[in-house]
């Protein structure tokens, strides 16, 4: 009802387009540029988004008021779109100024506005540094956990004779370990780096890539 009331008010004021902002967790690194994804109420608006470099959101869903407002607007024949800033999935609980700045830059182009984003860019540098340090710790822990689970300790991993081998060629204990890590990663995305290390170790990431990426496709 609240969203309906807002759209009623928007119609009274003659609003012709509704815009919402959201965030989307993705398997990206802190130092990577934050991409902006978008969804729109009609194809023409979607073309406008693509013209300024927005990636079309083809999977997942937009939760909460960000998605509901667009849905109600579309029912009332009001156009609209949502811009989603990409951020590293392991940093869900951290404010991400880089993603915010990326979304605002796109919006500024679409709305023909001049925005001063210096403060956000400055904060983004510091947050990126902290997240990169945290990620390094996670990756080190994942590598140690993977070695320990496979009884390798400090030994170098065995050579893989055929890096394109299929997953059905994996030993049973390895397959079971991978499935266990997938299950853990579904409940805790920070476990995904341990899973990735295990897949890379056995040179089967390509075979599991779709399942791995599916862990992070739900937009927020």
C-alpha positions as CSV (number, residue, x, y, z in Angstrom):
1,X,0.0,0.0,0.0
2,X,2.8,2.4,0.8
3,X,4.3,2.0,-2.7
4,X,0.9,2.5,-4.3
5,X,0.4,5.7,-2.2
6,X,3.8,7.0,-3.4
7,X,2.9,6.4,-7.1
8,X,-0.5,8.0,-6.5
9,X,1.3,11.1,-5.3
10,X,3.7,10.9,-8.2
11,X,0.8,10.9,-10.6
12,X,-0.7,13.9,-8.9
13,X,2.5,15.8,-9.3
14,X,2.8,14.8,-12.9
15,X,5.8,12.5,-12.5
16,X,6.6,10.8,-15.8
17,X,9.5,8.5,-14.8
18,X,10.3,6.6,-11.6
19,X,14.0,5.9,-10.8
20,X,15.3,3.6,-8.0
21,X,18.8,2.6,-6.9
22,X,20.0,-0.7,-5.6
23,X,23.1,-2.8,-5.1
24,X,24.1,-6.1,-6.5
25,X,26.5,-8.6,-5.0
26,X,28.8,-10.1,-7.6
27,X,32.1,-12.2,-7.7
28,X,34.2,-9.2,-8.3
29,X,37.3,-7.8,-6.5
30,X,37.5,-4.6,-4.5
31,X,40.0,-3.1,-7.0
32,X,37.8,-3.7,-10.0
33,X,35.6,-1.0,-11.5
34,X,32.1,-1.1,-10.2
35,X,29.8,-1.9,-13.1
36,X,26.2,-0.6,-13.2
37,X,23.4,-3.0,-14.1
38,X,19.9,-1.9,-14.9
39,X,16.3,-3.0,-15.3
40,X,13.5,-1.0,-16.9
41,X,9.7,-1.0,-17.3
42,X,9.9,-1.0,-21.1
43,X,12.4,-1.7,-24.0
44,X,12.8,2.0,-25.0
45,X,14.0,3.0,-21.5
46,X,16.3,0.0,-21.5
47,X,17.9,1.2,-24.7
48,X,18.6,4.6,-23.0
49,X,20.4,2.8,-20.2
50,X,22.5,0.7,-22.6
51,X,23.5,3.8,-24.5
52,X,25.3,5.1,-21.3
53,X,27.0,1.8,-20.6
54,X,24.6,0.2,-18.3
55,X,24.6,-3.7,-18.3
56,X,21.1,-5.2,-18.7
57,X,20.1,-7.2,-15.7
58,X,19.0,-10.5,-17.3
59,X,18.7,-12.7,-14.2
60,X,17.8,-12.4,-10.6
61,X,15.3,-10.1,-9.0
62,X,15.2,-6.6,-7.4
63,X,14.0,-6.9,-3.8
64,X,12.1,-4.5,-1.7
65,X,10.8,-1.1,-2.6
66,X,13.4,-0.7,-5.3
67,X,11.6,-3.3,-7.4
68,X,8.1,-2.9,-6.1
69,X,7.9,0.8,-6.9
70,X,8.8,0.0,-10.5
71,X,6.2,-2.7,-10.7
72,X,3.5,-0.3,-9.4
73,X,4.6,2.4,-11.7
74,X,4.5,0.1,-14.7
75,X,0.9,-0.9,-13.7
76,X,0.0,2.8,-13.8
77,X,1.7,3.3,-17.2
78,X,4.6,5.3,-15.7
79,X,8.0,4.5,-17.1
80,X,10.9,3.8,-14.8
81,X,14.2,2.0,-14.2
82,X,16.5,0.7,-11.5
83,X,20.2,1.2,-11.5
84,X,22.2,-1.4,-9.5
85,X,25.8,-0.8,-8.4
86,X,28.0,-3.9,-8.4
87,X,30.0,-4.7,-5.2
88,X,32.1,-7.7,-4.0
89,X,29.8,-10.4,-2.6
90,X,32.0,-10.9,0.5
91,X,31.4,-7.3,1.5
92,X,27.6,-7.3,1.9
93,X,27.8,-5.7,5.3
94,X,30.1,-2.8,4.2
95,X,29.0,0.5,2.7
96,X,30.5,0.6,-0.8
97,X,31.1,4.2,-2.0
98,X,32.6,3.0,-5.3
99,X,29.3,1.3,-6.3
100,X,27.4,4.4,-5.2
101,X,29.5,6.7,-7.2
102,X,29.2,4.5,-10.3
103,X,25.4,4.5,-10.1
104,X,25.3,8.3,-9.5
105,X,27.6,9.0,-12.5
106,X,25.2,7.0,-14.7
107,X,22.2,8.8,-13.3
108,X,23.9,12.2,-13.8
109,X,24.4,11.4,-17.5
110,X,20.8,10.3,-17.9
111,X,19.4,13.3,-16.1
112,X,22.0,15.7,-17.5
113,X,23.1,16.8,-14.1
114,X,26.5,18.0,-12.8
115,X,27.4,16.1,-9.6
116,X,30.4,16.6,-7.4
117,X,31.4,13.1,-6.3
118,X,34.8,13.9,-4.9
119,X,33.9,12.9,-1.3
120,X,32.5,9.5,-2.5
121,X,35.6,8.9,-4.6
122,X,37.9,9.7,-1.6
123,X,35.9,7.3,0.6
124,X,36.0,4.7,-2.1
125,X,39.8,4.6,-2.1
126,X,39.9,3.9,1.6
127,X,37.2,1.3,1.5
128,X,38.9,-0.4,-1.4
129,X,42.1,-0.7,0.6
130,X,40.4,-2.2,3.6
131,X,38.4,-4.7,1.5
132,X,41.5,-5.7,-0.5
133,X,43.4,-6.4,2.8
134,X,40.4,-8.4,4.1
135,X,40.2,-10.3,0.9
136,X,43.9,-11.2,1.0
137,X,43.3,-12.7,4.5
138,X,40.3,-14.7,3.3
139,X,42.2,-16.1,0.3
140,X,45.1,-17.1,2.5
141,X,42.8,-18.8,4.9
142,X,41.0,-20.6,2.0
143,X,44.3,-21.8,0.6
144,X,45.4,-23.2,4.0
145,X,42.0,-24.8,4.5
146,X,42.1,-26.4,1.1
147,X,45.6,-27.8,1.7
148,X,44.7,-29.1,5.2
149,X,41.5,-30.8,3.9
150,X,43.5,-32.6,1.2
151,X,46.4,-33.6,3.5
152,X,48.9,-31.5,1.5
153,X,50.0,-29.1,4.3
154,X,53.0,-27.3,2.7
155,X,53.6,-29.6,-0.2
156,X,53.0,-28.3,-3.7
157,X,49.8,-29.5,-5.3
158,X,50.1,-32.5,-7.6
159,X,50.3,-31.8,-11.3
160,X,47.1,-32.2,-13.2
161,X,47.8,-34.1,-16.4
162,X,44.7,-32.9,-18.3
163,X,43.3,-29.5,-17.3
164,X,40.2,-30.1,-19.5
165,X,39.2,-33.3,-17.8
166,X,35.5,-33.7,-16.9
167,X,34.1,-33.6,-13.4
168,X,33.1,-37.2,-13.6
169,X,36.8,-38.1,-13.7
170,X,37.4,-36.6,-10.2
171,X,38.0,-39.0,-7.3
172,X,34.9,-39.6,-5.1
173,X,36.4,-37.9,-2.1
174,X,37.2,-34.7,-4.2
175,X,33.7,-34.6,-5.6
176,X,32.2,-34.9,-2.1
177,X,34.5,-32.2,-0.8
178,X,33.4,-29.8,-3.7
179,X,29.7,-30.5,-3.0
180,X,30.3,-29.8,0.7
181,X,31.9,-26.5,-0.1
182,X,29.0,-25.5,-2.5
183,X,26.6,-26.2,0.3
184,X,28.6,-24.1,2.8
185,X,29.0,-21.3,0.3
186,X,25.2,-21.1,-0.3
187,X,24.8,-20.3,3.4
188,X,27.9,-18.1,3.8
189,X,29.3,-16.4,0.7
190,X,32.7,-15.8,2.3
191,X,33.2,-19.6,1.9
192,X,33.1,-19.1,-1.9
193,X,36.9,-18.4,-2.0
194,X,37.6,-21.7,-0.3
195,X,35.4,-23.3,-2.9
196,X,37.1,-21.4,-5.8
197,X,40.5,-22.5,-4.5
198,X,39.4,-26.1,-4.4
199,X,38.0,-26.0,-8.0
200,X,41.2,-24.3,-9.2
201,X,43.3,-26.9,-7.4
202,X,41.7,-29.7,-9.4
203,X,41.5,-27.6,-12.6
204,X,37.7,-28.0,-12.9
205,X,36.5,-24.5,-12.3
206,X,35.3,-24.3,-16.0
207,X,33.1,-27.3,-15.4
208,X,31.6,-25.8,-12.3
209,X,31.6,-22.1,-13.4
210,X,27.9,-21.8,-14.0
211,X,27.1,-23.3,-10.6
212,X,29.7,-21.1,-8.9
213,X,28.3,-17.9,-10.5
214,X,24.8,-18.8,-9.6
215,X,25.7,-18.3,-6.0
216,X,25.9,-14.6,-6.6
217,X,23.3,-13.8,-9.2
218,X,20.5,-12.7,-6.8
219,X,20.3,-8.9,-7.0
220,X,19.6,-6.8,-3.9
